[in-house]
Amino acid sequence: MSRQDTIEIDALGKQYGSVAALHDINATIPAGQVTGLLGHNGAGKSTLIKLILGLIKPTRGQIRVLGESPSGVKAHTIRQHLGYLPESVSFYTNLTGAEVIDYFAQLKRVSTPVGRKLLERVGLGPAQDRRVGGYSKGMRQRLGLAQALLSQPDVVLLDEPTSGLDPQATRELYGIIDDLRAAGRCVLISSHLLAELEPHIDRALILREGRLLASGSLGELQNRARLPSTIRLQLIQDGSTDALPPCLQALDARRTIRDGNQVEIHVSDDEKMPLLRDLLNHPRIANVRITEPSLSSLYDWLGANHAQGAA
């Protein structure tokens, strides 16, 4: 199956009785990239995932996964190319980890060695002969990830995948996600942990109250928001902030002085490079650090704009 434009969403809407869960969503989720699905509880993330999986049908509009409707006549074929890790995984507790992965391997017509290799990949090799009832939440999460990857799916949907994972396991999970991206897979991650997610995604879909607030790369979202960058300066220890470099004088209203020799400035993209050139050549500047707008600040900005527009 083609992996270009892996998920295409066109004027998609979903109604539950009188409640509209999704309103006219238009988006494309490409292959070879990791997309973050972001939004508060009730924003419509779970509904969108169910529509991608073909578990429910849209009320209006359409969704295509690998060129086909996931709830249409080719639904069974499409599902063979999907891998899904739900937020809360549940397995038969009297089975061992190896028995669980063997069971799912049979369902997906995958050889046993492939399943056992995945157990090693997610860090469960030493625990594969233990009963799942004795697994921690993080271990069950890793077992869920292994079953999601069994059929080498073209599309991988991960709902809060780091829930219950310790820092080491979290790093290993994102290593697996990096491998999926490099292999040309389409990865969609739903998560509330924006700071953790930001370094690992290429794009974001941001939902609020069933509406799509924004879709695109992080760079595209930053250009749209035009939020200021933060420049933190450290002056030489014996200097005084009474005699700041002249290029800072016009930015007085956006300047914060901390601990005497620390200065923080908020500047637009247009101002940033000319200011940095002046600062880097100034003898009183000991160090310069630049912080770009975070995913969390973009999320807050989009939410605030949506609230103002709805008012």
N, C-alpha and C positions, 0 to 999 in steps of 0.2 A: 504493500500500500504506500501511496505517496505520503511523504512527511512534510511537504510544504503546506503552509497555512493549516497546521494540524487541526486546530479548533477554530471554526468560523461561527460567529454568533450574529444573527441578523434580526433586528427589531424584536428581540426575544422578550416575551412576557409570561408570567405565571401567576394564576389567580387561584386562591383557595377560598371558595365561597365569595364573600364580600371583601376578603383581604387580598390585596395585590402584593405578592412577595417579590416580584421583579417587574420593572417597567421599561419596556423598549430598550433592551441592552444591545448595543452594537460593539463588537470587539473581535479581534483576531489574536489567537495565542499560537505563536510560531514554534516550529521545531528548533532544536539546538539552542534553546534558551530556557532560563528558569524564570517563571513568572510568579510574583507574589499576589495572592488574592487577599485583600485587606478590607476590614470593615468591622464595626461594632457587632455585638450579638444582635441578631434580628435584621442585619443589613441585607441578607439574601445570599450569603456565601454558601451555606449548606444546600439551599435550593438549586443554585447554579451547579454545584458539584453533582447533585442527583440527576440534573438534566444532562450533564455531560456523560454520566454513567448510563443513561437511558433508563433509570429507575422510575422516573416520572416523565410525562409528556408536557411540552409547552402548551399554554393556552393560546398563544398567538406567536407569530414569528417562527423562526427556525434556528436550529443548531446543527452543525455538521462536524463530525469527528472523523478525520481521515477521509473526508469527502462524502460521508454517508450520515444519515440520521441515526443516532444511537438507540432510538426507540422504534425504528422502522423495520422493514423486512430483513435487513442485514444486521440486526442488532446482535445476534449471536456471534457473527464474524467480527464485528467491531469490538466486542467485549474481550475477544482473545488478544487484542492489541492494547488493552487497558490494564494498568496496575493501580490498585487503590489501597491506601492505608487510612482507615478511619481514625477519628480522634480517640475513641475508646475501643481497643481491640479486645476480643473475647474468644478464648479457645477452650476446648475440652480439657479440664484441669487434670484429669487422670492420665492423659497422654504425655509422653515425653516431647521435648522440642523436636527431636528427629522424627517421631511418629506424626506430629502435626505437619511438618514440612513435607513428609512423604505422602500424606493424605492429600494435601493441596497439589502436590506434583502430579498425582494420579488424576485429579480433577482437571488439571490444565494440560495433561498429556506431556509432561516434562519428565525426563529421566531422573532417577533418584540421585545420581552423582551431582547433577546440577543443583538440586535442592541442598545437598550437604555442603557443597562449596559455598552457597549463599549463607548458610549458617556460620561458616568460618568468616565470611566477608563482613557480617554484621556483629562479629565478636561473640557468637554463641557456641562456637565449636566445643569448648571445654564443658559446656552445660547442656549439650544436646541430648544426653541420656537421662537428664533430670526431668521429673514431672513438672508440667507447666504450672500446676497448683503451687509449687514452691518458688516460682519465678517472681522477681520484683516487677513493679510496673514498667520500669525501664527495659527489663529483659523481655517482657511481653511486647513492648513497643518494637524492639529490634526483631523479634520473631514475626511481627506483623509486617515489618519492612521486607523481610526475606520473602514472605509469601507474595507480597505485592510485586516483587521483581522476578518471580519465578519464570514467567513466559517471555522474558526480555521485552517488555511492553514498549510500544512506541510512545504511549502517553502514560505518564505517572502522576497520579493525584495524591497529594499528601496533606492530610488534615491535622494540623497541630503536631507535626512529626516528632518534635523534640520533647513532648510532654513526658515527664518522668525520667529523662535522660540526664546523666551527670555530664560535666563539661567535656570529659574525654570522649564519651559516647556521642555527644553532640558534634564534636569535631569530626569524628569518624563518619557520622551520618552525612555531614556536608561534604566530606570527601567523596562519598558515594554519589551524591548529587552532582558534584563536579564531573565525575566520570560519566554520568548519564548525559550531561550537557555536551561533553566532548564526543560522545557517541551519537549525537544528533537527536537525542530524545526530546520530547516535549515534557517539561516538568512544571506542574502547578502546585504551589504550596500555599495553603491557608494557615495564617498564623496571626496571633495577637502580639507576638514578641518582635516589634518593629526594629529595635536596635540590633537584635541578634540576626534578624533576617536580612537587613540592608546590605551587608557585604556580599551576600550570596545570590542575589537576584539580579536579573538583567532588566526586567520590566515589572510593572505593577498594574493591577486592576483594583480600583478603589471603589467600593460600594457604600452607599448610605441610604437607608430606608428603601431598599430595593432599586435604587437608581445608580447608574454608573457616573461617579463624579469625575473620574479621570482614567485614562488608559495610555500607557506608553512607557518608554525607557525612563530611567531616573533622571537622565539629563534633560529629556523633553519635559518632564514634570517640573524640574527646577527652572527651566526657561519660561515655562508658563506662569509659575508662581512669582518669579523674579524676587525671591526672598534674599535678603542681604547675607553676604559672607561675613564671618567674624575673623578679624585679624587681632592676634594677641602679641603685644610687643613687650620685650624686657629691655629696660634701659640699663646703661652701665650703672654699677652699684653706687658710685659717688655722684651720680647726676641728680638733678632736681626736675620734677615735672613742671616747674614754673617756666622752663625754657624748652618746651617741646619743639621738635622739628617744625619748620614753617608749614609744611604740607598738611599738618594735622590741625592747624588753626581753624580752617574752614569747616572742620568736622566736629566742632566743640560739642554740639548737641548730641552727638552719637558716640561720645568718648567717655569711658569709665576708667577711673584711676583706682588701682588696687595695690595695697601694700607699698605705696610710694613709688616703686620703680616698675610697676606692671600697668600697662595701658591696654584697654580693650576697645576696639572700634568696629562698628557695623557699617559695611560699605556695599554698594551695588556692584554688579558686574562691570559696568562702565567705569566706575571709579577704581576698581581693585588693582588692575595692572599698572596704571600710572602712579598710584600711591605706592605700590610695592617697589617700583623702580626707584622712587625717591627715598624710600625708607632703607632699602638695601645699601644705598650709597652714603647713608648718614652715619657719622662716627659715634653718635650717642646710642645707636641701636645695637644691643648685644644679641638679641635673638628675635625671630619672627615665626609665629605659628598661624596657619590658616585653617579654619574650619568651615566647610561648605554646609549649606542647609541640610539637615538630616531628613531621613524618610519620615520620622515622627513629626517634624515641623511642617513638612509638606502635607502630611495627613491632616494635621490640625488646621492648616491654612485652607485646604479644600473643604473641610467640614464647616469652618466658620463662614466661608463664602457661600456654601450651600444654604446654611441657616439664614444668612442675610437675604438671599434671593427668595427664600420661601416666606420671609416675613412680610 
